[in-house]
Amino acid sequence: MTNNKYSLHRITHTVYYSPSVPTVKCCTKYSTSPLPLGRIRGFKEDIPGLFITVLGRVICANPKDQWVKHAIEHVR
């Protein structure tokens, strides 16, 4: 039983302290230049134009821009 408690504690600790994507509720300004496709790790489905880079940075872009639409299709 002690081993199970230790395992649960360790899993909880790992999940709690794992690096994660920063929480962003909305974009207040947009990037003025396109992101290189190789630097985009993902994007947020619920916030159009919000990209996550391979370094974990959050970049906001205008979802109406053609490069943003292309980048989203590329990442999918």
PDB file with SEQRES, HELIX, SHEET and CRYST1 records, atoms N, CA, C and O in Angstrom:
SEQRES   1 A   76  MET THR ASN ASN LYS TYR SER LEU HIS ARG ILE THR HIS          
SEQRES   2 A   76  THR VAL TYR TYR SER PRO SER VAL PRO THR VAL LYS CYS          
SEQRES   3 A   76  CYS THR LYS TYR SER THR SER PRO LEU PRO LEU GLY ARG          
SEQRES   4 A   76  ILE ARG GLY PHE LYS GLU ASP ILE PRO GLY LEU PHE ILE          
SEQRES   5 A   76  THR VAL LEU GLY ARG VAL ILE CYS ALA ASN PRO LYS ASP          
SEQRES   6 A   76  GLN TRP VAL LYS HIS ALA ILE GLU HIS VAL ARG                  
HELIX    1 AA1 THR A    2  TYR A   17  1                                  16    
HELIX    2 AA2 LEU A   37  ARG A   39  5                                   3    
HELIX    3 AA3 GLN A   66  VAL A   75  1                                  10    
SHEET    1 AA1 3 ILE A  40  PHE A  43  0                                        
SHEET    2 AA1 3 LEU A  50  THR A  53 -1                                        
SHEET    3 AA1 3 VAL A  58  CYS A  60 -1                                        
CRYST1    1.000    1.000    1.000  90.00  90.00  90.00 P 1           1          
ATOM      1  N   MET A   1       0.825  -1.197   0.000  1.00  0.00           N  
ATOM      2  CA  MET A   1       0.000   0.000   0.000  1.00  0.00           C  
ATOM      3  C   MET A   1       0.864   1.253   0.000  1.00  0.00           C  
ATOM      4  O   MET A   1       0.532   2.221  -0.683  1.00  0.00           O  
ATOM      5  N   THR A   2       1.945   1.259   0.737  1.00  0.00           N  
ATOM      6  CA  THR A   2       2.826   2.418   0.783  1.00  0.00           C  
ATOM      7  C   THR A   2       3.392   2.704  -0.601  1.00  0.00           C  
ATOM      8  O   THR A   2       3.522   3.862  -0.998  1.00  0.00           O  
ATOM      9  N   ASN A   3       3.725   1.655  -1.327  1.00  0.00           N  
ATOM     10  CA  ASN A   3       4.263   1.817  -2.674  1.00  0.00           C  
ATOM     11  C   ASN A   3       3.241   2.483  -3.598  1.00  0.00           C  
ATOM     12  O   ASN A   3       3.611   3.310  -4.430  1.00  0.00           O  
ATOM     13  N   ASN A   4       1.962   2.130  -3.461  1.00  0.00           N  
ATOM     14  CA  ASN A   4       0.915   2.747  -4.273  1.00  0.00           C  
ATOM     15  C   ASN A   4       0.758   4.226  -3.956  1.00  0.00           C  
ATOM     16  O   ASN A   4       0.567   5.037  -4.862  1.00  0.00           O  
ATOM     17  N   LYS A   5       0.835   4.586  -2.672  1.00  0.00           N  
ATOM     18  CA  LYS A   5       0.741   5.991  -2.281  1.00  0.00           C  
ATOM     19  C   LYS A   5       1.903   6.777  -2.876  1.00  0.00           C  
ATOM     20  O   LYS A   5       1.731   7.891  -3.369  1.00  0.00           O  
ATOM     21  N   TYR A   6       3.084   6.177  -2.819  1.00  0.00           N  
ATOM     22  CA  TYR A   6       4.266   6.839  -3.369  1.00  0.00           C  
ATOM     23  C   TYR A   6       4.114   7.041  -4.873  1.00  0.00           C  
ATOM     24  O   TYR A   6       4.451   8.105  -5.391  1.00  0.00           O  
ATOM     25  N   SER A   7       3.613   6.034  -5.575  1.00  0.00           N  
ATOM     26  CA  SER A   7       3.430   6.134  -7.026  1.00  0.00           C  
ATOM     27  C   SER A   7       2.425   7.219  -7.379  1.00  0.00           C  
ATOM     28  O   SER A   7       2.665   8.014  -8.287  1.00  0.00           O  
ATOM     29  N   LEU A   8       1.306   7.260  -6.673  1.00  0.00           N  
ATOM     30  CA  LEU A   8       0.294   8.282  -6.930  1.00  0.00           C  
ATOM     31  C   LEU A   8       0.859   9.673  -6.667  1.00  0.00           C  
ATOM     32  O   LEU A   8       0.623  10.598  -7.444  1.00  0.00           O  
ATOM     33  N   HIS A   9       1.600   9.819  -5.580  1.00  0.00           N  
ATOM     34  CA  HIS A   9       2.214  11.109  -5.263  1.00  0.00           C  
ATOM     35  C   HIS A   9       3.188  11.518  -6.362  1.00  0.00           C  
ATOM     36  O   HIS A   9       3.226  12.679  -6.768  1.00  0.00           O  
ATOM     37  N   ARG A  10       3.958  10.577  -6.830  1.00  0.00           N  
ATOM     38  CA  ARG A  10       4.950  10.870  -7.864  1.00  0.00           C  
ATOM     39  C   ARG A  10       4.278  11.271  -9.187  1.00  0.00           C  
ATOM     40  O   ARG A  10       4.730  12.205  -9.851  1.00  0.00           O  
ATOM     41  N   ILE A  11       3.213  10.576  -9.567  1.00  0.00           N  
ATOM     42  CA  ILE A  11       2.481  10.919 -10.788  1.00  0.00           C  
ATOM     43  C   ILE A  11       1.871  12.311 -10.659  1.00  0.00           C  
ATOM     44  O   ILE A  11       1.970  13.123 -11.579  1.00  0.00           O  
ATOM     45  N   THR A  12       1.241  12.586  -9.522  1.00  0.00           N  
ATOM     46  CA  THR A  12       0.638  13.901  -9.296  1.00  0.00           C  
ATOM     47  C   THR A  12       1.694  14.991  -9.380  1.00  0.00           C  
ATOM     48  O   THR A  12       1.473  16.030 -10.003  1.00  0.00           O  
ATOM     49  N   HIS A  13       2.834  14.756  -8.756  1.00  0.00           N  
ATOM     50  CA  HIS A  13       3.930  15.726  -8.771  1.00  0.00           C  
ATOM     51  C   HIS A  13       4.423  15.959 -10.193  1.00  0.00           C  
ATOM     52  O   HIS A  13       4.673  17.099 -10.585  1.00  0.00           O  
ATOM     53  N   THR A  14       4.563  14.891 -10.963  1.00  0.00           N  
ATOM     54  CA  THR A  14       5.044  15.002 -12.341  1.00  0.00           C  
ATOM     55  C   THR A  14       4.076  15.809 -13.199  1.00  0.00           C  
ATOM     56  O   THR A  14       4.501  16.681 -13.958  1.00  0.00           O  
ATOM     57  N   VAL A  15       2.788  15.529 -13.087  1.00  0.00           N  
ATOM     58  CA  VAL A  15       1.791  16.253 -13.874  1.00  0.00           C  
ATOM     59  C   VAL A  15       1.736  17.716 -13.452  1.00  0.00           C  
ATOM     60  O   VAL A  15       1.670  18.602 -14.304  1.00  0.00           O  
ATOM     61  N   TYR A  16       1.764  17.978 -12.150  1.00  0.00           N  
ATOM     62  CA  TYR A  16       1.651  19.344 -11.639  1.00  0.00           C  
ATOM     63  C   TYR A  16       2.835  20.205 -12.061  1.00  0.00           C  
ATOM     64  O   TYR A  16       2.660  21.372 -12.413  1.00  0.00           O  
ATOM     65  N   TYR A  17       4.033  19.639 -12.029  1.00  0.00           N  
ATOM     66  CA  TYR A  17       5.229  20.417 -12.319  1.00  0.00           C  
ATOM     67  C   TYR A  17       5.734  20.267 -13.756  1.00  0.00           C  
ATOM     68  O   TYR A  17       6.810  20.769 -14.082  1.00  0.00           O  
ATOM     69  N   SER A  18       4.985  19.595 -14.604  1.00  0.00           N  
ATOM     70  CA  SER A  18       5.393  19.457 -16.003  1.00  0.00           C  
ATOM     71  C   SER A  18       5.233  20.787 -16.718  1.00  0.00           C  
ATOM     72  O   SER A  18       4.299  21.542 -16.446  1.00  0.00           O  
ATOM     73  N   PRO A  19       6.164  21.074 -17.650  1.00  0.00           N  
ATOM     74  CA  PRO A  19       5.985  22.305 -18.421  1.00  0.00           C  
ATOM     75  C   PRO A  19       4.743  22.183 -19.291  1.00  0.00           C  
ATOM     76  O   PRO A  19       4.475  21.128 -19.865  1.00  0.00           O  
ATOM     77  N   SER A  20       4.007  23.246 -19.379  1.00  0.00           N  
ATOM     78  CA  SER A  20       2.789  23.214 -20.180  1.00  0.00           C  
ATOM     79  C   SER A  20       2.706  24.469 -21.025  1.00  0.00           C  
ATOM     80  O   SER A  20       3.537  25.370 -20.918  1.00  0.00           O  
ATOM     81  N   VAL A  21       1.708  24.509 -21.850  1.00  0.00           N  
ATOM     82  CA  VAL A  21       1.483  25.669 -22.696  1.00  0.00           C  
ATOM     83  C   VAL A  21       0.880  26.769 -21.829  1.00  0.00           C  
ATOM     84  O   VAL A  21      -0.063  26.514 -21.081  1.00  0.00           O  
ATOM     85  N   PRO A  22       1.409  27.982 -21.919  1.00  0.00           N  
ATOM     86  CA  PRO A  22       0.837  29.078 -21.133  1.00  0.00           C  
ATOM     87  C   PRO A  22      -0.639  29.288 -21.475  1.00  0.00           C  
ATOM     88  O   PRO A  22      -1.061  29.090 -22.615  1.00  0.00           O  
ATOM     89  N   THR A  23      -1.404  29.688 -20.478  1.00  0.00           N  
ATOM     90  CA  THR A  23      -2.819  29.935 -20.681  1.00  0.00           C  
ATOM     91  C   THR A  23      -3.019  31.348 -21.211  1.00  0.00           C  
ATOM     92  O   THR A  23      -2.569  32.319 -20.603  1.00  0.00           O  
ATOM     93  N   VAL A  24      -3.680  31.451 -22.322  1.00  0.00           N  
ATOM     94  CA  VAL A  24      -3.979  32.746 -22.924  1.00  0.00           C  
ATOM     95  C   VAL A  24      -5.462  32.765 -23.240  1.00  0.00           C  
ATOM     96  O   VAL A  24      -5.968  31.853 -23.895  1.00  0.00           O  
ATOM     97  N   LYS A  25      -6.168  33.796 -22.783  1.00  0.00           N  
ATOM     98  CA  LYS A  25      -7.605  33.872 -23.028  1.00  0.00           C  
ATOM     99  C   LYS A  25      -7.930  34.603 -24.314  1.00  0.00           C  
ATOM    100  O   LYS A  25      -8.921  34.288 -24.973  1.00  0.00           O  
ATOM    101  N   CYS A  26      -7.104  35.580 -24.683  1.00  0.00           N  
ATOM    102  CA  CYS A  26      -7.349  36.299 -25.921  1.00  0.00           C  
ATOM    103  C   CYS A  26      -6.066  36.990 -26.364  1.00  0.00           C  
ATOM    104  O   CYS A  26      -5.130  37.154 -25.580  1.00  0.00           O  
ATOM    105  N   CYS A  27      -6.037  37.383 -27.604  1.00  0.00           N  
ATOM    106  CA  CYS A  27      -4.893  38.102 -28.153  1.00  0.00           C  
ATOM    107  C   CYS A  27      -5.180  39.597 -28.110  1.00  0.00           C  
ATOM    108  O   CYS A  27      -6.247  40.039 -28.536  1.00  0.00           O  
ATOM    109  N   THR A  28      -4.234  40.372 -27.599  1.00  0.00           N  
ATOM    110  CA  THR A  28      -4.416  41.821 -27.553  1.00  0.00           C  
ATOM    111  C   THR A  28      -3.744  42.514 -28.727  1.00  0.00           C  
ATOM    112  O   THR A  28      -4.105  43.637 -29.079  1.00  0.00           O  
ATOM    113  N   LYS A  29      -2.760  41.843 -29.338  1.00  0.00           N  
ATOM    114  CA  LYS A  29      -2.143  42.367 -30.557  1.00  0.00           C  
ATOM    115  C   LYS A  29      -1.621  41.194 -31.371  1.00  0.00           C  
ATOM    116  O   LYS A  29      -1.382  40.108 -30.841  1.00  0.00           O  
ATOM    117  N   TYR A  30      -1.448  41.428 -32.664  1.00  0.00           N  
ATOM    118  CA  TYR A  30      -1.040  40.375 -33.587  1.00  0.00           C  
ATOM    119  C   TYR A  30       0.413  40.529 -34.007  1.00  0.00           C  
ATOM    120  O   TYR A  30       0.954  41.634 -34.038  1.00  0.00           O  
ATOM    121  N   SER A  31       1.029  39.406 -34.327  1.00  0.00           N  
ATOM    122  CA  SER A  31       2.357  39.410 -34.928  1.00  0.00           C  
ATOM    123  C   SER A  31       2.247  40.069 -36.299  1.00  0.00           C  
ATOM    124  O   SER A  31       1.285  39.846 -37.034  1.00  0.00           O  
ATOM    125  N   THR A  32       3.241  40.881 -36.630  1.00  0.00           N  
ATOM    126  CA  THR A  32       3.187  41.593 -37.911  1.00  0.00           C  
ATOM    127  C   THR A  32       3.869  40.836 -39.042  1.00  0.00           C  
ATOM    128  O   THR A  32       3.737  41.211 -40.207  1.00  0.00           O  
ATOM    129  N   SER A  33       4.594  39.779 -38.710  1.00  0.00           N  
ATOM    130  CA  SER A  33       5.264  39.006 -39.759  1.00  0.00           C  
ATOM    131  C   SER A  33       4.920  37.523 -39.618  1.00  0.00           C  
ATOM    132  O   SER A  33       4.693  37.039 -38.509  1.00  0.00           O  
ATOM    133  N   PRO A  34       4.884  36.807 -40.738  1.00  0.00           N  
ATOM    134  CA  PRO A  34       4.562  35.377 -40.703  1.00  0.00           C  
ATOM    135  C   PRO A  34       5.600  34.567 -39.927  1.00  0.00           C  
ATOM    136  O   PRO A  34       6.787  34.891 -39.935  1.00  0.00           O  
ATOM    137  N   LEU A  35       5.140  33.521 -39.262  1.00  0.00           N  
ATOM    138  CA  LEU A  35       6.034  32.597 -38.563  1.00  0.00           C  
ATOM    139  C   LEU A  35       6.533  31.547 -39.541  1.00  0.00           C  
ATOM    140  O   LEU A  35       5.771  31.082 -40.389  1.00  0.00           O  
ATOM    141  N   PRO A  36       7.809  31.163 -39.437  1.00  0.00           N  
ATOM    142  CA  PRO A  36       8.281  30.043 -40.253  1.00  0.00           C  
ATOM    143  C   PRO A  36       7.521  28.769 -39.848  1.00  0.00           C  
ATOM    144  O   PRO A  36       7.376  28.488 -38.658  1.00  0.00           O  
ATOM    145  N   LEU A  37       7.048  28.019 -40.811  1.00  0.00           N  
ATOM    146  CA  LEU A  37       6.241  26.831 -40.519  1.00  0.00           C  
ATOM    147  C   LEU A  37       6.976  25.823 -39.649  1.00  0.00           C  
ATOM    148  O   LEU A  37       6.349  25.117 -38.860  1.00  0.00           O  
ATOM    149  N   GLY A  38       8.294  25.745 -39.780  1.00  0.00           N  
ATOM    150  CA  GLY A  38       9.077  24.806 -38.988  1.00  0.00           C  
ATOM    151  C   GLY A  38       9.152  25.148 -37.514  1.00  0.00           C  
ATOM    152  O   GLY A  38       9.551  24.312 -36.703  1.00  0.00           O  
ATOM    153  N   ARG A  39       8.776  26.357 -37.159  1.00  0.00           N  
ATOM    154  CA  ARG A  39       8.820  26.775 -35.754  1.00  0.00           C  
ATOM    155  C   ARG A  39       7.480  26.642 -35.043  1.00  0.00           C  
ATOM    156  O   ARG A  39       7.388  26.874 -33.837  1.00  0.00           O  
ATOM    157  N   ILE A  40       6.452  26.275 -35.775  1.00  0.00           N  
ATOM    158  CA  ILE A  40       5.120  26.148 -35.182  1.00  0.00           C  
ATOM    159  C   ILE A  40       4.909  24.714 -34.719  1.00  0.00           C  
ATOM    160  O   ILE A  40       4.970  23.778 -35.516  1.00  0.00           O  
ATOM    161  N   ARG A  41       4.659  24.550 -33.412  1.00  0.00           N  
ATOM    162  CA  ARG A  41       4.404  23.227 -32.846  1.00  0.00           C  
ATOM    163  C   ARG A  41       2.912  22.902 -32.871  1.00  0.00           C  
ATOM    164  O   ARG A  41       2.523  21.745 -33.029  1.00  0.00           O  
ATOM    165  N   GLY A  42       2.088  23.927 -32.714  1.00  0.00           N  
ATOM    166  CA  GLY A  42       0.656  23.695 -32.687  1.00  0.00           C  
ATOM    167  C   GLY A  42      -0.098  25.007 -32.613  1.00  0.00           C  
ATOM    168  O   GLY A  42       0.486  26.085 -32.723  1.00  0.00           O  
ATOM    169  N   PHE A  43      -1.398  24.898 -32.427  1.00  0.00           N  
ATOM    170  CA  PHE A  43      -2.231  26.084 -32.312  1.00  0.00           C  
ATOM    171  C   PHE A  43      -3.429  25.746 -31.441  1.00  0.00           C  
ATOM    172  O   PHE A  43      -3.739  24.576 -31.219  1.00  0.00           O  
ATOM    173  N   LYS A  44      -4.096  26.774 -30.953  1.00  0.00           N  
ATOM    174  CA  LYS A  44      -5.272  26.588 -30.113  1.00  0.00           C  
ATOM    175  C   LYS A  44      -6.511  26.618 -30.998  1.00  0.00           C  
ATOM    176  O   LYS A  44      -6.739  27.588 -31.720  1.00  0.00           O  
ATOM    177  N   GLU A  45      -7.300  25.570 -30.942  1.00  0.00           N  
ATOM    178  CA  GLU A  45      -8.528  25.489 -31.742  1.00  0.00           C  
ATOM    179  C   GLU A  45      -9.546  26.549 -31.318  1.00  0.00           C  
ATOM    180  O   GLU A  45     -10.261  27.097 -32.156  1.00  0.00           O  
ATOM    181  N   ASP A  46      -9.608  26.836 -30.016  1.00  0.00           N  
ATOM    182  CA  ASP A  46     -10.635  27.749 -29.513  1.00  0.00           C  
ATOM    183  C   ASP A  46     -10.258  29.226 -29.633  1.00  0.00           C  
ATOM    184  O   ASP A  46     -11.103  30.094 -29.411  1.00  0.00           O  
ATOM    185  N   ILE A  47      -9.003  29.526 -29.982  1.00  0.00           N  
ATOM    186  CA  ILE A  47      -8.567  30.907 -30.179  1.00  0.00           C  
ATOM    187  C   ILE A  47      -7.901  30.984 -31.549  1.00  0.00           C  
ATOM    188  O   ILE A  47      -6.714  30.684 -31.672  1.00  0.00           O  
ATOM    189  N   PRO A  48      -8.642  31.380 -32.575  1.00  0.00           N  
ATOM    190  CA  PRO A  48      -8.073  31.421 -33.929  1.00  0.00           C  
ATOM    191  C   PRO A  48      -6.854  32.335 -34.006  1.00  0.00           C  
ATOM    192  O   PRO A  48      -6.882  33.461 -33.508  1.00  0.00           O  
ATOM    193  N   GLY A  49      -5.793  31.849 -34.627  1.00  0.00           N  
ATOM    194  CA  GLY A  49      -4.591  32.648 -34.811  1.00  0.00           C  
ATOM    195  C   GLY A  49      -3.604  32.577 -33.670  1.00  0.00           C  
ATOM    196  O   GLY A  49      -2.600  33.288 -33.698  1.00  0.00           O  
ATOM    197  N   LEU A  50      -3.842  31.752 -32.669  1.00  0.00           N  
ATOM    198  CA  LEU A  50      -2.912  31.620 -31.554  1.00  0.00           C  
ATOM    199  C   LEU A  50      -2.048  30.382 -31.789  1.00  0.00           C  
ATOM    200  O   LEU A  50      -2.541  29.254 -31.781  1.00  0.00           O  
ATOM    201  N   PHE A  51      -0.759  30.611 -31.997  1.00  0.00           N  
ATOM    202  CA  PHE A  51       0.179  29.535 -32.285  1.00  0.00           C  
ATOM    203  C   PHE A  51       1.092  29.277 -31.097  1.00  0.00           C  
ATOM    204  O   PHE A  51       1.396  30.182 -30.320  1.00  0.00           O  
ATOM    205  N   ILE A  52       1.523  28.026 -30.969  1.00  0.00           N  
ATOM    206  CA  ILE A  52       2.511  27.630 -29.978  1.00  0.00           C  
ATOM    207  C   ILE A  52       3.761  27.244 -30.754  1.00  0.00           C  
ATOM    208  O   ILE A  52       3.700  26.407 -31.655  1.00  0.00           O  
ATOM    209  N   THR A  53       4.898  27.850 -30.409  1.00  0.00           N  
ATOM    210  CA  THR A  53       6.138  27.556 -31.125  1.00  0.00           C  
ATOM    211  C   THR A  53       6.828  26.340 -30.523  1.00  0.00           C  
ATOM    212  O   THR A  53       6.434  25.856 -29.462  1.00  0.00           O  
ATOM    213  N   VAL A  54       7.857  25.850 -31.203  1.00  0.00           N  
ATOM    214  CA  VAL A  54       8.606  24.695 -30.704  1.00  0.00           C  
ATOM    215  C   VAL A  54       9.316  25.029 -29.399  1.00  0.00           C  
ATOM    216  O   VAL A  54       9.675  24.124 -28.645  1.00  0.00           O  
ATOM    217  N   LEU A  55       9.524  26.305 -29.121  1.00  0.00           N  
ATOM    218  CA  LEU A  55      10.139  26.722 -27.859  1.00  0.00           C  
ATOM    219  C   LEU A  55       9.099  26.984 -26.771  1.00  0.00           C  
ATOM    220  O   LEU A  55       9.449  27.380 -25.660  1.00  0.00           O  
ATOM    221  N   GLY A  56       7.813  26.764 -27.091  1.00  0.00           N  
ATOM    222  CA  GLY A  56       6.754  26.935 -26.107  1.00  0.00           C  
ATOM    223  C   GLY A  56       6.220  28.352 -25.985  1.00  0.00           C  
ATOM    224  O   GLY A  56       5.440  28.639 -25.076  1.00  0.00           O  
ATOM    225  N   ARG A  57       6.619  29.232 -26.872  1.00  0.00           N  
ATOM    226  CA  ARG A  57       6.122  30.607 -26.836  1.00  0.00           C  
ATOM    227  C   ARG A  57       4.750  30.678 -27.492  1.00  0.00           C  
ATOM    228  O   ARG A  57       4.427  29.883 -28.375  1.00  0.00           O  
ATOM    229  N   VAL A  58       3.958  31.631 -27.051  1.00  0.00           N  
ATOM    230  CA  VAL A  58       2.629  31.855 -27.608  1.00  0.00           C  
ATOM    231  C   VAL A  58       2.700  33.069 -28.519  1.00  0.00           C  
ATOM    232  O   VAL A  58       3.139  34.142 -28.104  1.00  0.00           O  
ATOM    233  N   ILE A  59       2.269  32.897 -29.758  1.00  0.00           N  
ATOM    234  CA  ILE A  59       2.278  33.973 -30.745  1.00  0.00           C  
ATOM    235  C   ILE A  59       0.857  34.153 -31.265  1.00  0.00           C  
ATOM    236  O   ILE A  59       0.214  33.191 -31.687  1.00  0.00           O  
ATOM    237  N   CYS A  60       0.378  35.375 -31.232  1.00  0.00           N  
ATOM    238  CA  CYS A  60      -0.948  35.690 -31.766  1.00  0.00           C  
ATOM    239  C   CYS A  60      -0.808  36.265 -33.164  1.00  0.00           C  
ATOM    240  O   CYS A  60       0.068  37.088 -33.428  1.00  0.00           O  
ATOM    241  N   ALA A  61      -1.674  35.827 -34.043  1.00  0.00           N  
ATOM    242  CA  ALA A  61      -1.671  36.313 -35.422  1.00  0.00           C  
ATOM    243  C   ALA A  61      -3.114  36.534 -35.861  1.00  0.00           C  
ATOM    244  O   ALA A  61      -4.041  35.922 -35.330  1.00  0.00           O  
ATOM    245  N   ASN A  62      -3.283  37.404 -36.825  1.00  0.00           N  
ATOM    246  CA  ASN A  62      -4.618  37.712 -37.328  1.00  0.00           C  
ATOM    247  C   ASN A  62      -5.177  36.500 -38.082  1.00  0.00           C  
ATOM    248  O   ASN A  62      -4.625  36.108 -39.109  1.00  0.00           O  
ATOM    249  N   PRO A  63      -6.260  35.907 -37.585  1.00  0.00           N  
ATOM    250  CA  PRO A  63      -6.804  34.707 -38.235  1.00  0.00           C  
ATOM    251  C   PRO A  63      -7.326  34.957 -39.646  1.00  0.00           C  
ATOM    252  O   PRO A  63      -7.597  34.006 -40.379  1.00  0.00           O  
ATOM    253  N   LYS A  64      -7.471  36.223 -40.036  1.00  0.00           N  
ATOM    254  CA  LYS A  64      -7.933  36.550 -41.388  1.00  0.00           C  
ATOM    255  C   LYS A  64      -6.791  36.584 -42.396  1.00  0.00           C  
ATOM    256  O   LYS A  64      -7.032  36.569 -43.603  1.00  0.00           O  
ATOM    257  N   ASP A  65      -5.537  36.631 -41.909  1.00  0.00           N  
ATOM    258  CA  ASP A  65      -4.384  36.668 -42.813  1.00  0.00           C  
ATOM    259  C   ASP A  65      -4.219  35.325 -43.523  1.00  0.00           C  
ATOM    260  O   ASP A  65      -4.424  34.266 -42.930  1.00  0.00           O  
ATOM    261  N   GLN A  66      -3.850  35.386 -44.790  1.00  0.00           N  
ATOM    262  CA  GLN A  66      -3.693  34.167 -45.586  1.00  0.00           C  
ATOM    263  C   GLN A  66      -2.611  33.247 -45.022  1.00  0.00           C  
ATOM    264  O   GLN A  66      -2.782  32.028 -45.028  1.00  0.00           O  
ATOM    265  N   TRP A  67      -1.493  33.812 -44.533  1.00  0.00           N  
ATOM    266  CA  TRP A  67      -0.416  32.967 -44.010  1.00  0.00           C  
ATOM    267  C   TRP A  67      -0.867  32.210 -42.770  1.00  0.00           C  
ATOM    268  O   TRP A  67      -0.401  31.098 -42.520  1.00  0.00           O  
ATOM    269  N   VAL A  68      -1.774  32.803 -41.986  1.00  0.00           N  
ATOM    270  CA  VAL A  68      -2.287  32.141 -40.782  1.00  0.00           C  
ATOM    271  C   VAL A  68      -3.140  30.938 -41.187  1.00  0.00           C  
ATOM    272  O   VAL A  68      -3.010  29.858 -40.610  1.00  0.00           O  
ATOM    273  N   LYS A  69      -3.997  31.125 -42.164  1.00  0.00           N  
ATOM    274  CA  LYS A  69      -4.826  30.017 -42.657  1.00  0.00           C  
ATOM    275  C   LYS A  69      -3.956  28.888 -43.202  1.00  0.00           C  
ATOM    276  O   LYS A  69      -4.226  27.711 -42.963  1.00  0.00           O  
ATOM    277  N   HIS A  70      -2.917  29.258 -43.932  1.00  0.00           N  
ATOM    278  CA  HIS A  70      -1.994  28.263 -44.489  1.00  0.00           C  
ATOM    279  C   HIS A  70      -1.246  27.533 -43.366  1.00  0.00           C  
ATOM    280  O   HIS A  70      -1.078  26.314 -43.422  1.00  0.00           O  
ATOM    281  N   ALA A  71      -0.803  28.269 -42.361  1.00  0.00           N  
ATOM    282  CA  ALA A  71      -0.059  27.665 -41.249  1.00  0.00           C  
ATOM    283  C   ALA A  71      -0.933  26.681 -40.474  1.00  0.00           C  
ATOM    284  O   ALA A  71      -0.465  25.614 -40.077  1.00  0.00           O  
ATOM    285  N   ILE A  72      -2.190  27.033 -40.258  1.00  0.00           N  
ATOM    286  CA  ILE A  72      -3.103  26.139 -39.543  1.00  0.00           C  
ATOM    287  C   ILE A  72      -3.292  24.844 -40.333  1.00  0.00           C  
ATOM    288  O   ILE A  72      -3.270  23.757 -39.756  1.00  0.00           O  
ATOM    289  N   GLU A  73      -3.474  24.955 -41.628  1.00  0.00           N  
ATOM    290  CA  GLU A  73      -3.620  23.757 -42.461  1.00  0.00           C  
ATOM    291  C   GLU A  73      -2.343  22.915 -42.447  1.00  0.00           C  
ATOM    292  O   GLU A  73      -2.407  21.686 -42.450  1.00  0.00           O  
ATOM    293  N   HIS A  74      -1.197  23.570 -42.430  1.00  0.00           N  
ATOM    294  CA  HIS A  74       0.087  22.863 -42.412  1.00  0.00           C  
ATOM    295  C   HIS A  74       0.269  22.085 -41.107  1.00  0.00           C  
ATOM    296  O   HIS A  74       0.747  20.950 -41.122  1.00  0.00           O  
ATOM    297  N   VAL A  75      -0.107  22.686 -39.992  1.00  0.00           N  
ATOM    298  CA  VAL A  75       0.067  22.053 -38.679  1.00  0.00           C  
ATOM    299  C   VAL A  75      -0.909  20.900 -38.498  1.00  0.00           C  
ATOM    300  O   VAL A  75      -0.577  19.905 -37.854  1.00  0.00           O  
ATOM    301  N   ARG A  76      -2.099  21.020 -39.052  1.00  0.00           N  
ATOM    302  CA  ARG A  76      -3.100  19.940 -38.921  1.00  0.00           C  
ATOM    303  C   ARG A  76      -2.567  18.711 -39.583  1.00  0.00           C  
ATOM    304  O   ARG A  76      -3.236  17.678 -39.597  1.00  0.00           O  
TER     305      ARG A  76                                                      
END                                                                             
